[in-house]
Amino acid sequence: MRAGKSWQAETKIQACRGVDFSLQRGKTLAIVGESGSGKTTAARIALGAELPDEGGEVLFRATAQSEAIAVHHMSRAARTAFQREAQMVFQDPYSSLSPRMRILDALCEPLEIHGIGSKLERRERAERMLRLVGLGPDTLLRYPHAFSGGQRQRLSIARALMLDPSLLVCDEPTSALDVSVQEQILRLLEEIQDRKNLSYLFISHDLAVVARIADEVAVMRGGLVVEQAPPDTLFHNPKHPYTKALIAAQPEPDVDRPINLKLVASGAGSPDSWPEDFRFSNTMVPSLVQVEPGHKVRCHV
């Protein structure tokens, strides 16, 4: 609920509606869209931090053979087990680590919370995770302020891996970093995924990053998934006007290929201004239709 001014009545804001995702083990599903499109809310619902509306549910399987767990209807013991399987890497590497905790304490804290291992075993695991993310064990007794932004993000990834999860939710993990450092972090995430068979729910507004790392891309606008497809399909054959606008808005280092401002404006504008086949409102929402194998678009059939 949100109220604009003190004398105005509260209005209901639908951060997510009609969202239907599936993520296989070892794959990356990327969610892209502008600020306020519902990306982070969808991730928080997936992690159980936000409740879905009545009738909505999130099912989780650590392995293909595991029984499905209803994330929002778990017992306390089941929730503790789920928290070990699903971890998050945050956007800002400067605020995701406590400045008052040494790296050793920050990495071992999740193990202490879950009562895993002895003090020596926790330290040994912390050293292994540091080596995995490209840092040495000599960093354990230092504080976060002694590291660069890229190194802090490596530390955040190491902390998320301490519980040996099967799912990582990466909320804009490279947006606060320089371009050269972004490439290093993306390469690191790919190497870790291959080594540990991790699943990534990757949230971003950067299409170049998404094209690099994702196996499937979902484009969100106004709380809705408006288009969903593998990156090769989505970026080379977009159907929805909003997807076309996002792609057109990406700058290219070529003076002969300026940004098509007309295309950007038509897709980024109000849904009421879109072509009739794609328009939606609070009361009228078209279905997500499969237009070709693996390619879904929200449109009126």
C-alpha positions as CSV (number, residue, x, y, z in Angstrom):
1,M,0.0,0.0,0.0
2,R,1.2,3.5,-0.7
3,A,-0.1,7.0,0.0
4,G,1.1,9.9,-2.0
5,K,0.2,12.7,0.4
6,S,-1.1,12.7,4.0
7,W,-4.6,13.6,2.9
8,Q,-4.9,11.1,0.1
9,A,-6.2,7.6,0.5
10,E,-3.8,4.7,0.2
11,T,-3.6,3.0,-3.1
12,K,-2.7,-0.6,-3.8
13,I,0.5,-1.1,-5.8
14,Q,1.0,-4.5,-7.5
15,A,4.7,-5.0,-7.5
16,C,4.4,-8.4,-9.2
17,R,1.5,-10.1,-10.9
18,G,1.2,-13.2,-13.0
19,V,4.9,-14.1,-12.6
20,D,5.6,-17.8,-13.5
21,F,9.3,-18.9,-13.5
22,S,11.1,-22.2,-13.5
23,L,14.9,-22.5,-12.9
24,Q,16.8,-25.7,-13.5
25,R,19.8,-26.8,-11.6
26,G,23.0,-25.4,-13.1
27,K,21.2,-22.8,-15.2
28,T,20.9,-19.0,-15.0
29,L,17.6,-17.2,-15.3
30,A,18.0,-13.4,-15.7
31,I,15.3,-10.9,-14.9
32,V,15.8,-7.5,-16.5
33,G,13.8,-4.3,-16.5
34,E,13.7,-0.7,-15.3
35,S,13.8,0.4,-11.7
36,G,10.4,-0.4,-10.1
37,S,9.5,-3.1,-12.6
38,G,9.3,-5.8,-9.9
39,K,12.6,-7.6,-10.4
40,T,13.8,-7.5,-6.8
41,T,10.3,-8.2,-5.4
42,A,10.1,-11.4,-7.5
43,A,13.5,-12.5,-6.1
44,R,12.4,-11.8,-2.5
45,I,9.3,-13.9,-3.1
46,A,11.4,-16.7,-4.5
47,L,13.6,-16.6,-1.3
48,G,10.5,-16.5,1.0
49,A,11.2,-13.0,2.2
50,E,8.0,-11.7,0.8
51,L,4.6,-13.4,0.7
52,P,2.9,-13.9,-2.6
53,D,-0.8,-13.1,-3.1
54,E,-3.4,-15.8,-2.2
55,G,-3.1,-18.6,-4.7
56,G,0.6,-18.0,-5.5
57,E,3.4,-20.4,-4.4
58,V,7.1,-21.0,-4.7
59,L,8.3,-24.6,-5.0
60,F,11.9,-25.5,-4.4
61,R,13.9,-28.7,-5.1
62,A,17.5,-28.9,-4.1
63,T,18.0,-31.9,-6.6
64,A,15.8,-33.4,-9.3
65,Q,15.1,-36.3,-6.9
66,S,14.2,-34.1,-4.0
67,E,10.6,-33.6,-2.9
68,A,9.2,-30.2,-3.8
69,I,9.2,-27.8,-0.8
70,A,6.5,-25.0,-0.6
71,V,8.8,-22.1,0.4
72,H,6.0,-20.1,2.1
73,H,4.5,-23.0,4.0
74,M,7.6,-24.5,5.7
75,S,8.2,-25.5,9.3
76,R,11.0,-23.8,11.2
77,A,13.3,-26.7,10.6
78,A,12.5,-26.8,6.9
79,R,13.1,-23.1,6.6
80,T,16.5,-23.4,8.2
81,A,17.4,-26.1,5.7
82,F,16.1,-24.0,2.9
83,Q,18.2,-21.0,4.0
84,R,21.3,-23.2,3.6
85,E,20.3,-24.0,0.0
86,A,19.4,-20.5,-1.2
87,Q,21.8,-17.5,-0.6
88,M,22.0,-14.0,-2.0
89,V,24.7,-11.8,-3.4
90,F,23.8,-8.1,-3.1
91,Q,24.3,-5.1,-5.3
92,D,26.5,-2.9,-3.1
93,P,29.8,-4.6,-2.0
94,Y,30.5,-1.7,0.4
95,S,27.4,-2.2,2.5
96,S,26.9,-6.0,2.3
97,L,29.9,-6.6,4.7
98,S,30.0,-5.2,8.2
99,P,32.9,-2.8,8.6
100,R,33.2,-3.9,12.2
101,M,33.9,-7.6,11.4
102,R,37.1,-9.1,10.2
103,I,36.8,-11.2,7.0
104,L,37.2,-14.4,9.0
105,D,34.2,-13.5,11.3
106,A,32.1,-12.4,8.3
107,L,32.7,-15.7,6.4
108,C,32.3,-17.9,9.4
109,E,29.1,-16.2,10.8
110,P,26.7,-18.3,8.6
111,L,28.3,-21.5,9.8
112,E,28.0,-20.4,13.4
113,I,24.3,-19.5,13.0
114,H,23.6,-23.0,11.6
115,G,25.9,-24.8,14.1
116,I,28.2,-26.2,11.4
117,G,31.7,-27.4,12.1
118,S,34.3,-26.6,14.8
119,K,36.2,-23.3,14.9
120,L,39.1,-24.9,13.0
121,E,36.8,-26.5,10.4
122,R,35.1,-23.1,9.8
123,R,38.4,-21.4,9.3
124,E,39.6,-24.1,6.9
125,R,36.3,-23.7,4.9
126,A,36.7,-19.9,4.8
127,E,40.2,-20.4,3.4
128,R,38.9,-22.7,0.7
129,M,36.2,-20.2,-0.3
130,L,38.7,-17.4,-0.5
131,R,40.9,-19.4,-2.8
132,L,37.8,-20.3,-4.9
133,V,37.0,-16.6,-5.4
134,G,40.7,-15.7,-6.2
135,L,41.8,-14.3,-2.8
136,G,44.4,-15.6,-0.4
137,P,43.9,-16.8,3.2
138,D,46.1,-13.9,4.4
139,T,43.0,-11.7,4.0
140,L,41.1,-13.4,6.8
141,L,42.3,-11.0,9.6
142,R,41.7,-7.8,7.6
143,Y,38.6,-5.6,7.6
144,P,36.5,-4.8,4.6
145,H,37.8,-1.2,4.2
146,A,41.1,-2.6,3.2
147,F,39.7,-4.0,-0.1
148,S,38.6,-2.6,-3.4
149,G,35.0,-2.8,-4.7
150,G,35.8,-5.8,-6.8
151,Q,37.6,-7.6,-4.0
152,R,34.6,-6.9,-1.6
153,Q,32.2,-8.4,-4.2
154,R,34.5,-11.5,-4.3
155,L,34.3,-11.7,-0.5
156,S,30.5,-11.4,-0.7
157,I,30.4,-14.3,-3.1
158,A,32.6,-16.3,-0.8
159,R,30.3,-15.6,2.1
160,A,27.3,-16.7,0.1
161,L,29.1,-20.0,-0.7
162,M,30.0,-20.9,2.8
163,L,26.9,-22.9,3.3
164,D,27.3,-24.8,0.0
165,P,24.0,-23.6,-1.5
166,S,22.4,-24.9,-4.7
167,L,20.8,-21.5,-5.6
168,L,22.4,-18.0,-5.6
169,V,20.2,-14.9,-6.1
170,C,22.4,-12.2,-7.6
171,D,20.8,-8.8,-7.2
172,E,22.7,-6.5,-9.6
173,P,26.0,-7.9,-8.5
174,T,28.1,-6.0,-11.0
175,S,26.2,-2.6,-11.3
176,A,28.4,-0.8,-8.7
177,L,31.7,-1.9,-10.3
178,D,33.9,-0.6,-13.1
179,V,33.5,-2.3,-16.5
180,S,36.8,-4.1,-16.3
181,V,36.0,-5.4,-12.8
182,Q,32.5,-6.5,-14.0
183,E,34.1,-8.8,-16.5
184,Q,36.2,-10.4,-13.8
185,I,33.2,-11.0,-11.5
186,L,31.1,-12.4,-14.3
187,R,33.9,-14.8,-15.3
188,L,34.2,-15.8,-11.6
189,L,30.5,-16.5,-11.4
190,E,30.6,-18.6,-14.5
191,E,33.6,-20.6,-13.2
192,I,31.9,-21.2,-9.8
193,Q,28.6,-22.3,-11.5
194,D,30.5,-24.8,-13.7
195,R,32.4,-26.2,-10.7
196,K,29.5,-26.4,-8.3
197,N,26.5,-26.8,-10.6
198,L,24.8,-23.8,-9.1
199,S,21.6,-22.2,-10.2
200,Y,21.6,-18.4,-10.6
201,L,18.6,-16.1,-10.4
202,F,20.3,-13.0,-11.8
203,I,18.7,-9.6,-11.6
204,S,20.1,-6.8,-13.7
205,H,19.2,-3.8,-15.9
206,D,22.3,-4.2,-18.0
207,L,21.5,-6.2,-21.2
208,A,25.1,-6.7,-22.1
209,V,25.7,-8.5,-18.8
210,V,22.6,-10.5,-19.2
211,A,23.5,-11.6,-22.7
212,R,26.8,-12.8,-21.4
213,I,25.6,-14.9,-18.4
214,A,22.0,-16.0,-18.9
215,D,20.5,-19.2,-20.2
216,E,17.1,-17.6,-20.2
217,V,15.9,-14.0,-19.9
218,A,12.6,-12.6,-18.5
219,V,11.8,-8.9,-19.2
220,M,9.6,-7.2,-16.6
221,R,7.6,-4.0,-16.8
222,G,5.0,-2.9,-14.3
223,G,5.3,-6.1,-12.3
224,L,4.6,-8.3,-15.3
225,V,6.8,-10.5,-17.4
226,V,6.3,-9.1,-20.9
227,E,8.7,-11.3,-22.8
228,Q,10.8,-14.4,-22.0
229,A,13.2,-16.3,-24.1
230,P,16.8,-17.5,-24.4
231,P,19.2,-14.5,-24.9
232,D,20.0,-15.4,-28.6
233,T,16.3,-15.3,-29.4
234,L,15.4,-12.4,-27.2
235,F,18.1,-10.0,-28.4
236,H,18.0,-11.0,-32.1
237,N,14.2,-11.4,-32.5
238,P,12.4,-9.2,-29.9
239,K,8.7,-9.0,-30.2
240,H,7.5,-6.8,-27.4
241,P,7.8,-3.0,-27.8
242,Y,9.3,-2.6,-24.3
243,T,12.0,-5.3,-25.1
244,K,12.8,-3.5,-28.3
245,A,13.1,-0.2,-26.4
246,L,15.5,-1.7,-23.9
247,I,17.7,-3.1,-26.6
248,A,17.6,0.1,-28.6
249,A,18.6,2.1,-25.6
250,Q,21.9,0.3,-25.3
251,P,24.7,2.6,-26.6
252,E,27.1,1.2,-29.2
253,P,30.6,2.6,-29.8
254,D,29.7,3.4,-33.4
255,V,28.9,7.0,-34.6
256,D,27.1,5.5,-37.6
257,R,24.6,3.7,-35.3
258,P,23.0,6.3,-33.0
259,I,20.3,5.3,-30.5
260,N,16.9,5.2,-32.1
261,L,15.2,7.6,-29.8
262,K,11.8,7.1,-31.5
263,L,11.9,3.4,-30.8
264,V,13.0,3.9,-27.2
265,A,10.3,6.4,-26.5
266,S,7.5,4.3,-28.0
267,G,8.5,1.2,-26.0
268,A,9.4,2.9,-22.8
269,G,6.2,5.0,-22.6
270,S,3.0,4.1,-21.0
271,P,1.5,0.7,-21.9
272,D,-1.5,2.6,-23.1
273,S,0.6,4.0,-26.0
274,W,1.9,0.6,-27.1
275,P,0.4,-1.1,-30.2
276,E,-3.0,-2.6,-29.5
277,D,-1.8,-6.2,-29.4
278,F,0.5,-5.4,-26.4
279,R,-1.5,-2.9,-24.3
280,F,-2.4,-3.7,-20.7
281,S,-3.8,-1.9,-17.7
282,N,-4.6,-2.6,-14.1
283,T,-7.9,-4.3,-15.1
284,M,-6.9,-5.8,-18.5
285,V,-3.8,-7.9,-18.8
286,P,-3.1,-10.1,-21.8
287,S,-1.7,-13.6,-21.4
288,L,2.0,-14.7,-21.9
289,V,1.7,-16.4,-25.2
290,Q,4.3,-18.8,-26.8
291,V,5.0,-17.4,-30.2
292,E,7.7,-19.9,-31.0
293,P,9.4,-22.8,-29.1
294,G,10.9,-21.3,-25.9
295,H,9.8,-17.7,-26.7
296,K,6.9,-16.1,-24.8
297,V,5.4,-12.7,-25.3
298,R,2.6,-11.0,-23.4
299,C,0.1,-10.0,-26.0
300,H,-3.5,-10.3,-27.1
301,V,-4.0,-13.3,-29.4
